[in-house]
Amino acid sequence: MVFIILIVIAVTFWVFFNKKKNQPSGSDGQAVENLPVELPQESSILVENANDTEQIKNSYKEYTEQDAKSFPDYINNGISQAFTVDDGKGNILDLKIFLESIDARVNQKLATMIGENYYGFFYCPNEYGKKDFGVTFELGDSDSQKIESINSEAKEAMRQWEPYMLKDLRNVLFPEENFTEEQLNQVLVFKEGEFRYTEVSLPGEKKSSINYVVDIYPPDHPSSTTSVYISTSKDCLRKSLNSLFDF
């Protein structure tokens, strides 16, 4: 009888030990449940101190070096989420401060039209294993009496900006490229197509493009605003309009 009791105790101990051993454990060695893996959902370039230029630069660099595959929507849409630059509490960083921190600028007339409105960033993968980057700006307001004139003024401002767009936005559109001064001053010839576009010569004899559109989004809607969308890929620009901004 004693022998049987000892066998029962031994079997019970063996089952318990193996059950504990096969459970996943946390960093402190305690068993944890098999919870779903939660992928990162950050969609902001976090800047807690607007006066800290290095923090702005570092946060922006983290954005440019992200892997779009980290985001669930990437699988379906082939594009990252839209990124704002804010303090984590929904307060967008002043555009002028941000652009100066990353050595970028926009046409002065356009900057005035953007004011304190929304601006955001996005990117898509390309066939070279790199990213095609993009940016969007909202202009003016949704006042139906002003929106058409704002749209017209914005298109004129963009035309005036075209020759300088590469030099001004190189760290926004091509943050991974190291241009020479000669390359930054290359002549840009914009043409009409699905979007307004120009070819761009990159370092290493590579080719890319700058594509943009200015229009009223969403069309015929009470909250419509004039917006500018710029990207280094026509396909990425199209995806941003279809996937990121509810148009």
Secondary structure, 3 states (H helix, E strand, C coil): CHHHHHHHHHHHHHHHHHHHHHCCECCCCCECCCCCCCCCCCCEEECCCCCCHHHHHHHHHHHHCCCHHHCHHHHHHCCCCCEEEECCCCCECCHHHHHHHCCCCCCHHHHHHHCCCCEEEEEEECCCCCEEEEEEEEECCCCCCCHHHHHHHHHHHHHHHHHHHHHHHHHHHCCCCCCCHHHHCCCCCCECCCCEEEEEEEHHHEEEEEEEEEEEECCCCCCCEEEEEEECCHHHHHHHHHHHCCC
